[in-house]
Amino acid sequence: MSGEPGSLPSRVLVTGADGSIGRATTERLLDRGVAVTALSLAFDAASPADRVVVGDARDEDVVARALEGVDAVVHLAAIPHPSLGTPSVVFGTNVVATFTVLAQAGQAGIRRAVIASSINAFGVPMNTNDVSPAYFPLDEGIPTDIADAYSLSKQADEATARMAWRRWGIDVVALRFPLIKDSATLRRSAESAALDPGSMAREGWAYLDIRDGVRAIELAVTVPLTGAHVVGLSADDLLVDRPAAELLRTYAPDVPVRMPIGEHGPLVDTTRARELLGFEPLHSIHRPDGASDELELGALRA
Ligand SMILES: NC(=O)c1ccc[n+]([C@@H]2O[C@H](COP(=O)([O-])OP(=O)(O)OC[C@H]3O[C@@H](n4cnc5c(N)ncnc54)[C@H](O)[C@@H]3O)[C@@H](O)[C@H]2O)c1
């Protein structure tokens, strides 16, 4: 276990680089002086990356070409919601892309990968049955109850990470992102969620500012660690601006609460993110944004 800052790689492959997190990650790495190879099925706008590969992350030849000269991988390419394809397309695309990227990277001798898992990996938030989390705060060991192809693909991706580490010795961090967007989009989501707070109860009203998400990715690429790790992430408060205890009493009265919760949350246990990655969220949609770039860089060095 670590949390110590590590050295930056020289070149990182970012898959899904045309997506919202992929673009923010590409920009962050370039700002930090890291060369980026951007891979995506298509690019709606020109990528700022210095090398661009258009292709499918499920295709071994495409991935092998994209990995040339790379020392670390950030794998974000996926169909990010079960409604965006048939169950077999969503599951098949996500798990084959993750397997292909980690297997190719492992066989090429690359030592570090970060993959996008999800708060949905335990299955309860998107479950169509009447289910609740086994407890709050949500942590990486919470029991699974999965009834959709997207959540299952993220659970399988985490298993693929463990397999790739055992088979090829590539260290992998699977980041369980909650809802992660820019602050303006999150504020709009917060307005909708305030009208129907129960709709977000099973994901503990969790969210993350994309700037914090990208900082977590950078830390997961750089901190010294070995093995395959699943890491839950969250802002330090809740998307709905109401006291956590009141939300739990109203919308999840039967779910046990296993540790003390701050007045405004979070309801995701972020101990592992702090201890393994040295990650603390800096941005909240409910506070004036005092987190400057200087503070962010300071937090990375601290
Ligand atoms: N945004 C969120 O709230 C959120 C929350 C939890 C997890 N995640 C995960 O984070 C990752 C990135 O999410 P995002 O919001 O940036 O999604 P996005 O839809 O904006 O971007 C996904 C990108 O992946 C590309 N892609 C899809 N299939 C591909 C394939 N087979 N080969 C190559 N490229 C492919 C798409 O073209 C797109 O550029 C995904 O794995 C998603 O499941 C996102």
The ligand as an SDF file (V2000), in Angstrom:
LIG
                    3D

 44 48  0  0  0  0  0  0  0  0999 V2000
  -19.2700    9.2750  -17.0090 N   0  0  0  0  0  0  0  0  0  0  0  0
  -19.6900    8.5960  -15.9350 C   0  0  0  0  0  0  0  0  0  0  0  0
  -20.5330    9.0840  -15.1590 O   0  0  0  0  0  0  0  0  0  0  0  0
  -19.1040    7.2240  -15.6280 C   0  0  0  0  0  0  0  0  0  0  0  0
  -19.4170    6.6270  -14.3990 C   0  0  0  0  0  0  0  0  0  0  0  0
  -18.8780    5.3710  -14.1150 C   0  0  0  0  0  0  0  0  0  0  0  0
  -18.0390    4.7550  -15.0160 C   0  0  0  0  0  0  0  0  0  0  0  0
  -17.7540    5.3600  -16.2140 N   0  0  0  0  0  0  0  0  0  0  0  0
  -16.8690    4.6640  -17.1570 C   0  0  0  0  0  0  0  0  0  0  0  0
  -15.8230    5.5390  -17.5370 O   0  0  0  0  0  0  0  0  0  0  0  0
  -15.4370    5.2610  -18.8910 C   0  0  0  0  0  0  0  0  0  0  0  0
  -15.4710    6.5290  -19.7270 C   0  0  0  0  0  0  0  0  0  0  0  0
  -16.7680    7.0780  -19.6290 O   0  0  0  0  0  0  0  0  0  0  0  0
  -17.2020    8.3930  -20.4210 P   0  0  0  0  0  0  0  0  0  0  0  0
  -18.2740    9.0280  -19.6130 O   0  0  0  0  0  0  0  0  0  0  0  0
  -16.0080    9.1930  -20.8180 O   0  0  0  0  0  0  0  0  0  0  0  0
  -17.8800    7.7140  -21.6850 O   0  0  0  0  0  0  0  0  0  0  0  0
  -18.0290    8.2950  -23.1850 P   0  0  0  0  0  0  0  0  0  0  0  0
  -19.1950    7.5840  -23.7980 O   0  0  0  0  0  0  0  0  0  0  0  0
  -18.0320    9.7830  -23.1650 O   0  0  0  0  0  0  0  0  0  0  0  0
  -16.6810    7.7920  -23.8600 O   0  0  0  0  0  0  0  0  0  0  0  0
  -16.4570    6.4590  -24.2070 C   0  0  0  0  0  0  0  0  0  0  0  0
  -15.5200    6.4400  -25.3810 C   0  0  0  0  0  0  0  0  0  0  0  0
  -15.1900    5.0830  -25.6770 O   0  0  0  0  0  0  0  0  0  0  0  0
  -15.2050    4.9170  -27.0940 C   0  0  0  0  0  0  0  0  0  0  0  0
  -15.4310    3.4990  -27.3620 N   0  0  0  0  0  0  0  0  0  0  0  0
  -16.5230    2.7640  -27.0540 C   0  0  0  0  0  0  0  0  0  0  0  0
  -16.3440    1.4990  -27.4610 N   0  0  0  0  0  0  0  0  0  0  0  0
  -15.1030    1.4350  -28.0130 C   0  0  0  0  0  0  0  0  0  0  0  0
  -14.3410    0.4040  -28.5930 C   0  0  0  0  0  0  0  0  0  0  0  0
  -14.8060   -0.8490  -28.7110 N   0  0  0  0  0  0  0  0  0  0  0  0
  -13.0950    0.6970  -29.0530 N   0  0  0  0  0  0  0  0  0  0  0  0
  -12.5920    1.9530  -28.9680 C   0  0  0  0  0  0  0  0  0  0  0  0
  -13.2830    2.9700  -28.4230 N   0  0  0  0  0  0  0  0  0  0  0  0
  -14.5230    2.7110  -27.9470 C   0  0  0  0  0  0  0  0  0  0  0  0
  -16.3170    5.8230  -27.5710 C   0  0  0  0  0  0  0  0  0  0  0  0
  -16.1390    6.1390  -28.9500 O   0  0  0  0  0  0  0  0  0  0  0  0
  -16.0930    7.0400  -26.6690 C   0  0  0  0  0  0  0  0  0  0  0  0
  -15.1110    7.9040  -27.1950 O   0  0  0  0  0  0  0  0  0  0  0  0
  -16.3550    4.1360  -19.3700 C   0  0  0  0  0  0  0  0  0  0  0  0
  -15.6950    2.9120  -19.1970 O   0  0  0  0  0  0  0  0  0  0  0  0
  -17.5380    4.2360  -18.4430 C   0  0  0  0  0  0  0  0  0  0  0  0
  -18.2160    3.0050  -18.3210 O   0  0  0  0  0  0  0  0  0  0  0  0
  -18.2640    6.5850  -16.5420 C   0  0  0  0  0  0  0  0  0  0  0  0
  1  2  1  0
  2  3  2  0
  2  4  1  0
  4  5  1  0
  4 44  2  0
  5  6  2  0
  6  7  1  0
  7  8  2  0
  8  9  1  0
  8 44  1  0
  9 10  1  0
  9 42  1  0
 10 11  1  0
 11 12  1  0
 11 40  1  0
 12 13  1  0
 13 14  1  0
 14 15  2  0
 14 16  1  0
 14 17  1  0
 17 18  1  0
 18 19  2  0
 18 20  1  0
 18 21  1  0
 21 22  1  0
 22 23  1  0
 23 24  1  0
 23 38  1  0
 24 25  1  0
 25 26  1  0
 25 36  1  0
 26 27  1  0
 26 35  1  0
 27 28  2  0
 28 29  1  0
 29 30  1  0
 29 35  2  0
 30 31  1  0
 30 32  2  0
 32 33  1  0
 33 34  2  0
 34 35  1  0
 36 37  1  0
 36 38  1  0
 38 39  1  0
 40 41  1  0
 40 42  1  0
 42 43  1  0
M  CHG  2   8   1  16  -1
M  END
$$$$
